[in-house]
Amino acid sequence: MNSVKKIILARYYFGKFVDELKENQNITSSPILQDIYQKNDYQKLLQEVIDAIKENPKGDLVKLKYYLLEKSGLKNEIEKLVKVTQIAPGIIIDFGTEKSRDTILCGKSQECIMENGSLVESPKSIEENTIFDLASTSKLFMAISILKLNEMNLLDVFDPVTRYVPEFKNLDDDITIYDLLKFRVNIGTDERVDSAKSKEEAEQILFTIHKKESNNPNNAYTDMGAMVLRYVVERVSKMPYKEFVRSVILEPLNMKDTYLNVPEEKLVRVANENYSTIIKWDGTAFTRYDNVPGTPHDAKAIAMGALEGIAPGHAGFFSTKNDMIRLGNSLINGEILTPESVASISDTATGFQDDDSYTRFYGSLVFLKQKDPHYLSVYPPLSGRAFMSPGFAGTTLYVDPLNKITLFIGAPRLHNRIYQVHPYQRINIKEDENHKLTYVLPNGEEKVISEYFARDKEVIVRLALDLVLQYQLLEKIFKKKKNMHLVREL
């Protein structure tokens, strides 16, 4: 194809693709979330493709993709996060469509281990098959499970929770499965679940759950709803939640590296989240030494019996980027849920206006776009049906069913890092000229702070999603037929 023909085709598909993306953006259950990204924003983003073709008139699809990647600054931002600010020891990001993917790896899945009472260097590189603690990304399994049971007519999401699990006697009869699925109500327990001395005690604490009197209208996000819904799934399916997930998600999709309890022979592949630290009000440090690979960081998951094979509903699963991308693509292709159910994941029942600002928008145990740019948000250029499932330990899965885009990011962001500093101690945070944040521990050790991982990780995610949209325009021009998967190690 000569350069003149490339430019003509590029301009033709440019206009059509801008209109397509703009139309998909506005397919949402909430008109408030429409038109966050304007037509000229799409035009500016995709103009990079036209410019790339002009500057590389003989470039084929592979060369032009590589050119756009180099120009995007994505690799620099990944190296900055891992090697400069060191917010995470390592990271993997996999992004693209079902047939065209990029994977970028950088850094380590483990920095150190404890030997003879001291931390010693013991580096392990991030690999394509590294297994990550999904933490709250596990909630997507719960959303799928509830929607699957709804499809099978074994439950109605608008039924009260107590119809299926009367033990939750403190939940009002008007609190429905749908309410918990969509974060519509603020709920809490009398005591902390993770204060329990046994899984039996933890369960009894969970059964005290009730609607909070001081309902915070701004943010009802909680782990507790998914923990309650686990019991609904088990009562309706008549099997442990872990087994239901295995039978309706993991086995049908051949997700062979996704587990609640990682087999011993695969533990060597698990990213290390151990030695995470919080700084208390008086400057003392609390560091965990029991979060060995294969142990979920989430204390509630452990209290509910995750280590003994009980899936708590909100966290606890481990997986790889390959398995999670497979899950995302299966939702796009309607393999384990109908397209209607997948579309309903992004339906929102939150996000009303309060004091001239909008509260947070959520879907079915997932995050959506936000009207307020200060909130963690699905990237605006994506469709109105896009959603993301982030996890505290360093994972995020993006799924855009309309634009057929998936992205997974994994990082052991808690390993050998300070992830929380009490407000009283923030004046003692050190910042160098590269914006690396550290804190000097009472023993004199200087430790890196990963508190802003969620914010800085999104810079990488957004650059990657920009590239996917640009790649899609290139593929329309070059009519790509073969699958393409490029892997790069930094």
N, C-alpha and C positions, 0 to 999 in steps of 0.2 A: 504494500500500500504506500503510495507516494505521499509526501508531506502535505501537498495541497488537499488531497482527498481526506487525509487525517483531520485537517483543520475544519473542512466542510462538515464532516461527520461529527466532529467534536462539538461544533456550534449547534448542530441540529439536535443532538442528544442532550446537550447542555440545557437548552430551554425546556425540553420535555421532562428531564430529570428534576430540574428545579420545581416544576409544577407538581410532579409526582410526590416529591418530598414534602412540599407545602401542604398538599392534600392529605397525606398520611399523618402529618403533624396534628391536623385538626380533627382526626378521628379519635375522639376521646369522650368519656362519659361526662366530663365537666367542661362547659364552655369557657370557664375561667382559665383553663390551661391551654386554650387555643392561642395561636399567633404569638407565642413567646419568642419564637424565632421568625424573623421577617424574610420576605422574598429576597431582599438585597443582601441579607446575611448568607443565605444559601448561594447566591450568585458569587459573593466574595470568596466563599469557601471553595466552590468548584472552579473558579477562575484559575486556581492553581494548576488544574489539569490542562486547561488551554495553554497556559504559559509554559508548562512542562513540555508539551508537544512542540511548541514553537522553538523552544531552546534545545530540543533533542529531535530534530526532524527525522532522523533515521532510527530512533529508538523504538524497540518493540515493547510488548506489554510488560515483560519482566524488567527491562531497563527503566521504563518510565515509572513503574512502581518503586523500584529502588531509588530513583531520583527523588520522588516525592517523599519517601521515607527519610532520606538524608536531609532534605530541605525542611522537614517538619520540626526537627529539633527533638523528636521523641527519644532517640537514643541518648542525647545529652541529658534530658530530664531524668531518665532512668538511672544513668550513671551518677547524676547529682544526688538523687535520693539514696542510693546505695553506698557510693564511694565518697561523697562530699559531706552532705548533712548526716549520712549514716542512719537515717530514720528507721531503716530496715536492714538487716544483714544481707538480704538478697531478695530477688523478686522474679516472678515469671508472669508474662502477660501474653495471652493468646487471643487474637481478634480476627474477625473476618466474617465470611459467609460460609455456607455449608461446603462450597467447592473451592473457595479461595481463602487461605489463612496465612497469618504471620504469627510466629512465636519468637519472643525475645526473652532471653535468660540473662540474669546478671547477679553476681554475688553468691552468697552462701546460704545453705539451708541450716547450717550450724556453725557457730564460731568457737564454742568452748564446751568443756564438760568439767564436772567436779571430780578431782582426784586428790585423795589424802587431805581433804578439807579446804582445798584451794581450786579456783577456776584456772584451768590450763587450756591453751589453744588446742583445738581439735577440729579444724575446718572441714566442712563437707560442701561441695558445690550444689547449687540448685540444678536439678535435672528435669527433663521433660516428664519423668514419671514420679517426681517428688509428690508425696502425699501430705496434704495440709489439714489442719484442724479447721473445719468449716464454721464452727461457732454458729452464729445466727443465720448464716447462709443455709443451715439445716432447715430453717423455717419453710423454705420453698417445698421441701418434701411434705411438710404438714399441709400446706395449701393444696398441693396436688392430691394428697390423700383425701381431704375433705371433698374436693371437687369430683374426684373419682367416685366416691360413695354417693354423692348427689346424682351423678350420671347414672349410677346403677339403681337409683330409686330406693336406696337403703336408708337414706336420711333426707331431710329437707333443711337446707341451710337457714331457713327462717323459723325453724322450731326452737323453743327454748332449750338451753343446755340441760336443764334439769329433767327434761323428758327422757334423756338418754342416760344421764348420770345424776341420780337424785342425791348422791352424797354431797354435791355442791349446794347444800341447802341454804347457804347464805347469799347465793346468786338469785336475784329477783327473777320471777318467772318470765319477765319481759326481756331478759338478757338472752339473746339468741346466739346460735352458732355464727351467724353472719356478723353480729356485733363484735365477736372476738376475732373473726377472720379479718375484719376490716379496721381493727383498732378504734372502734366507735365509742368504747367506754373505758374509763380509768378504773382498774381493779387492783386489789392488793390483798395481802394476807395479814393476819394478826402478828405473826412473827416472821423473821426471815427464813426462807426455806433452807438456805445454806448454813443456818445455825444448828440444824438438826444433827443429832448424834447417830442416827441410823436412817435408812431409806424409809422405814415404817413411820418414823417420827416426821420425816420430811413430807410424806404423803398426807399425814394428818394435818400438818400445817397448811399444805396446799388446799385441803378440803375446807379450810376456814375462809377461803377467798370470797371477797365481797366487793361491791361497788364502793369506791372511795367517796366520802362525803364532800371533800373539796375537789371536785372534778376539774382538773386543769384543761381548759378548752384548747390550749395551744398544742399540746403534744400528748397523745395517749399511747405512744409506743411502749410496748412492754413485752417481756418474755412470757408473762403469766398466761396470756390467752392461749398461746400455742401449747403450753403445759397442760391446760385444762382440756384442750381439744384432743390431746393424745388419748384421754379416757373415752371421749366420744368415739374416736376411731376404733378403739379396742372393743367397746361394748357392741358397736354396730357390726364390725367385721368378725368378731369372735376370735380374734387372734392378737398376740402382742403387736404393738405398733411397729417394732423393728421388723417383724416378719411380714406385716402388711406392706411396708416400704419395699422390702426385698421382693415380694411377689408381684407388685403392681408397677414398680419403677426399676429397681436394679436389675432383676433378671430379664424382663422384656427388652431392656436397652443394653444388655450385656455390659453393665457397669461393674467390671470385675475388680476395680480398685477402690470401691466405696464401701466403707464399713462403719459400724458403731464401735466395734472392737477389732482393731487391726490385727491380723494374724502375726504371730511371732516372727515368721520368716520375712515379713514385709516391714517390720518396725524400723529396719535400717534405712528405709526410704522416707520415713516420716520427718517433716521439718520440725526442728526443735523449738519449742516455745518456752522452755525452762529458764529459770533465773530472771523472771520478770519482777520488777520492783515498783512499789509505790512509796512516795515520801509523805510522811504523816505531818500533822500540824506543828509538831515540835522539832521537825527536821530529822527524826529517826526514820530509818528505812526498813520496810518489810519486803523481803525477797523470798520468792517461792523456790523451793528446791525439789518439790515433789511432782512437778509438772513434766515428767519424763515423756519422751515421744510415745504417742499412743494414748496419752492421758489428756482429756479435754481440759482446756484452761478454765472453762465455765464452772464455777463452784456449785451452782444449782444443779447442773447436769450430774455432777459427781454425787451430790447429796441424794438425788432421786434414784441413783443406782446405775449410772451409765457404765461404770467399770465392771458391773456384774451382769451386763447385757440388757439393761432396761433403757430403751430410748425415751428420753424425757419430753420430746416434742419440739423444744425450742433450740436445741444445740446438741452437740455430742458426736455428730457424724464426721468422718474423715474422707477425703477424696482427692483426686488428681485433676489436673486441667483437662485431660482427655475425656474423663468421665463426665465432668461438668459441662463441657462443650457439647458432648453427646446428648446430655439432658436438655440443654437449651435448644439444640437443633430439633430434638424430638417434639418439643412443645411447638416449635414453628411449623413442623410438618404434621401435627395432629396424630402422633403415634400413640401416646398414652392418654391424652385427653382430646376431646373434640375441639375444633376451632372455636366454638362458642364458649366453652369452658376456659380456654386459654385467653380469649378476649376478655372474659369476666375478671381475670386476675388483675387487670389494670383498671377495672371499675372502682371509683372512689366514693366512699361514704363519709369522708372527712374533708377538711379544708374550707371552713366557712370564714366569713369576714368578722374580725373582732378587733375593736379599737383601731380601725383604719388599716389593719394588716390582715393577711390571710394566715390561718393556722395551717399546720402541715397536712399534706395530702398523702394518703397511703392507699395501696391496693390490698390484695389478699396476702397478708403477712409479708408484703414487699414494699419497697420505696418507689415513688413515682416522681414525675416532674413537680417542681414547687414554684408557686407564684413569687415567693420571697427568695431571692438569690442567695441569701445567707444560710438557708437550710440545705442539707445534703440532698442533692437533686439528680434525677435522671437528666442526662445531657439534652438540652432543648432541641437540637436538630433532629433527634430521633422521633419516631412516630408517637402518636398519642396513646398507643397500646404498649409502648416499651416500659419495662420495669427492671429494677435491679434488686439483688438480694445480697447485702453486705454482711460480713462477719467480723466481729471484734478482733479476732486473732490474725486478720490480715487478708481475708478472701473477699471477692465480690464477683457475682455472676450477673451480666447484663443480657437481657433477651429483648429483641425487637421483632415481634411476629410479623409486622407489616413490611418492614424493610429487610427482613430476613438476615438480621445481624445478631451475632453472639460475641461476647467477650468475657474472658475469665482472667482474674488477677489473683495471684497467690504470693504471700510473703510471711515469713515468721517474724512479724513485727514486734512481738513481745519478748523474743529471745535475747537475754542479756541487755535488756533495755528498761528504762524508767518510763512507765506509761501513764503515770498519774502523779501530779505534784500538788500538795495542798496549797490553797491560796495564800496562806501565811508564809509559805516558803518560796513563792514565785520570785521574790526579790533576789534570791540566791541562785537563780538560773543564770548560767553563763552562755553567751552567744558570741561566736567568733565571726571573722569577716566574711565567712561563707554561709552564715546563718545556721551553723551547727549548734544545737542546744545540748548543754551538759549540766550535770549537777555533781557537786563533790559530796560523796557519802561520808558519814561519820568516821569511817576507817581510813579516809584520805583518798579512796578510789574515785576517779572521775568517770561517770557513767553517762552514756548518751540517752537523751530523752526522745521517745517516739510518740509523744502525745498528739502531734499534729499529722500523724500518718494518714488519717482519713481525708484530710484536706489536701495534703500534698500528693497523695495517690491519685486524686481526681484530676490533677493536671495531666498526669500520664494517660489516664483513661480517656480524657477528652481529645488529646492529640491522636490517640489510636483510633478513636471513633471518627474523627475528621478524615483520617487516612482511609478507613473502610468506605466511607461515602465517596471519596475521590477514586478509590479503586473500582467501585461499582460503576462510576461513569466511564472509566477506562475500559472496563469489560463490555460495556454497551458498544463502545467504539470498535473494539478489536474482536468482538463476538467470540470470547473465550469459550472453548469447549472442554478442555482438559482441566482436571483438578490441579490445584497448585498450593503447595504448603512450603513456605520458606521459614527456616529456623536460623536464628542468629544468636550468638553468644557474645556478650560484651565483657 
